[in-house]
Amino acid sequence: DRIHIPNGLAKDVQAECLAYDEDIANAGRLDLQLLGLGANGHIGFNEPAESFSLETNCVDLTESTINANKRFFASYDDVPKQAYTMGIQSIMMAKKVVVVVSGADKADIVAKAFTGPVTPQVPASILQMHPNVIVVVDEAAGSLI
C-alpha cells in the first residue's frame, strides 16, 4: 500500500502524469528511490536528451533500451516502445537513492555517470548532485572506476 506507479493504461496520459506528480507532492517526498542504470545512462527511463525532464512523462524508448528489455517478452514486437518515467525532479527529491548495476557491459556508462560531467546526455550523472546516493555495482560494472 506504500508503492505507487502510474497507470500505464490511462486514457489521458498527460493527466495521469500530472496526477502522479501530485501524489508524490502530497506525500511530501519519496523515502527511497530504487533505480537501475540503462546501458545508455538512463535512470527510470529518463533517456539521454538535450535537457533533463523534470516531471513525470511518457517517453519514446531508445532502440538500446528496447533491445535491453526484449528478453522479458515473447517477441521484439511485444516490447513497449514507450514508457512512463518519473521526472528527474522527483527522483532528486527522494530522501535516499539506491542504484544497482551489474555486468561488464555497464562499466563504461558507470564511469561516465558517476565520475564524468553532469549532463542530460547521461541522465544518471545528475545523481552526482544528490546528497544521499548509494551505488551498488559488481566488480565488472565498477571496473573502470
C-alpha positions as CSV (number, residue, x, y, z in Angstrom):
1,D,0.0,0.0,0.0
2,R,3.1,2.3,0.0
3,I,4.2,1.5,-3.5
4,H,2.7,3.6,-6.3
5,I,3.2,3.6,-10.0
6,P,1.3,5.4,-12.8
7,N,-1.5,3.6,-14.6
8,G,0.0,2.6,-17.9
9,L,-3.4,2.0,-19.3
10,A,-4.8,5.5,-18.6
11,K,-6.6,7.1,-21.5
12,D,-5.3,10.6,-20.7
13,V,-1.5,10.3,-20.4
14,Q,-0.9,13.9,-19.5
15,A,-3.5,13.8,-16.7
16,E,-2.0,10.5,-15.4
17,C,1.5,12.0,-15.3
18,L,0.2,15.2,-13.6
19,A,-1.7,13.1,-11.0
20,Y,1.4,11.0,-10.3
21,D,3.5,14.1,-9.6
22,E,0.7,15.5,-7.4
23,D,0.6,12.2,-5.4
24,I,4.3,12.5,-4.8
25,A,4.0,16.1,-3.8
26,N,1.1,15.3,-1.4
27,A,3.2,12.5,0.2
28,G,5.9,15.0,1.0
29,R,8.7,13.3,-0.8
30,L,9.9,9.8,-1.6
31,D,11.7,7.9,1.2
32,L,13.6,5.6,-1.2
33,Q,14.1,5.7,-4.9
34,L,15.5,2.3,-6.3
35,L,16.9,2.6,-9.7
36,G,18.8,0.5,-12.3
37,L,21.2,2.1,-14.8
38,G,20.5,1.6,-18.5
39,A,23.3,0.9,-20.9
40,N,22.9,4.5,-22.3
41,G,22.9,6.1,-18.9
42,H,19.1,6.3,-18.4
43,I,17.5,6.1,-15.0
44,G,13.8,5.3,-14.6
45,F,13.5,5.5,-18.4
46,N,14.8,9.1,-18.4
47,E,16.5,8.6,-21.7
48,P,19.5,10.8,-22.9
49,A,18.2,14.1,-24.1
50,E,19.1,17.8,-24.6
51,S,17.7,18.7,-21.2
52,F,16.6,16.9,-18.1
53,S,12.9,16.1,-18.0
54,L,11.7,17.3,-14.6
55,E,8.1,16.0,-14.4
56,T,6.7,12.5,-14.9
57,N,6.1,12.0,-18.6
58,C,5.6,9.5,-21.3
59,V,8.8,8.9,-23.3
60,D,9.8,7.2,-26.5
61,L,12.3,4.5,-25.6
62,T,15.6,4.4,-27.4
63,E,16.5,1.4,-29.5
64,S,19.1,0.3,-26.9
65,T,16.5,0.4,-24.2
66,I,14.0,-1.6,-26.3
67,N,16.7,-4.2,-27.1
68,A,17.7,-4.4,-23.4
69,N,14.1,-5.2,-22.5
70,K,13.2,-7.7,-25.3
71,R,14.4,-10.6,-23.1
72,F,11.2,-10.1,-21.0
73,F,8.9,-10.5,-23.9
74,A,7.9,-13.3,-26.3
75,S,9.0,-11.2,-29.4
76,Y,10.5,-7.9,-30.3
77,D,7.1,-6.7,-31.5
78,D,5.7,-7.1,-27.9
79,V,8.3,-4.9,-26.3
80,P,6.8,-1.5,-25.3
81,K,8.2,1.4,-27.4
82,Q,7.1,4.0,-24.8
83,A,7.1,4.2,-21.0
84,Y,6.1,6.5,-18.2
85,T,9.0,7.8,-16.3
86,M,9.2,9.7,-13.1
87,G,10.8,13.0,-13.7
88,I,14.3,13.8,-12.6
89,Q,12.9,16.4,-10.1
90,S,11.0,13.7,-8.1
91,I,14.0,11.3,-8.2
92,M,16.3,14.1,-6.9
93,M,13.9,15.0,-4.1
94,A,13.9,11.4,-2.7
95,K,15.5,11.1,0.7
96,K,17.7,8.3,-0.4
97,V,18.5,6.9,-3.9
98,V,19.9,3.4,-4.5
99,V,21.3,2.5,-7.9
100,V,22.1,-1.2,-8.6
101,V,24.3,-2.0,-11.6
102,S,25.8,-5.3,-12.8
103,G,27.9,-6.5,-15.7
104,A,31.0,-5.6,-17.6
105,D,28.7,-4.2,-20.4
106,K,27.8,-1.3,-18.0
107,A,31.4,-0.5,-16.9
108,D,31.8,2.4,-19.3
109,I,28.4,4.0,-18.5
110,V,29.0,3.6,-14.7
111,A,32.3,5.6,-15.1
112,K,30.6,8.3,-17.2
113,A,27.6,8.5,-14.9
114,F,29.4,8.7,-11.6
115,T,32.8,10.3,-12.5
116,G,32.1,12.3,-15.7
117,P,30.4,15.7,-16.1
118,V,26.7,16.1,-15.2
119,T,24.8,16.1,-18.5
120,P,21.4,15.2,-19.7
121,Q,23.2,13.1,-22.3
122,V,23.9,10.7,-19.4
123,P,20.8,11.2,-17.2
124,A,22.2,9.2,-14.3
125,S,25.0,11.8,-13.9
126,I,22.5,14.1,-12.2
127,L,22.8,11.7,-9.2
128,Q,26.3,13.1,-8.5
129,M,24.4,16.1,-7.1
130,H,22.1,14.1,-4.8
131,P,23.1,14.2,-1.1
132,N,22.3,10.6,-0.3
133,V,23.0,8.1,-3.1
134,I,24.3,4.6,-2.7
135,V,25.6,3.0,-5.9
136,V,25.9,-0.8,-5.7
137,V,28.0,-2.3,-8.5
138,D,29.5,-5.7,-9.0
139,E,33.2,-5.9,-9.8
140,A,32.7,-6.0,-13.5
141,A,30.4,-2.9,-13.6
142,G,32.8,-0.9,-11.4
143,S,36.0,-2.0,-13.2
144,L,36.6,1.4,-14.8
145,I,36.2,3.5,-11.6
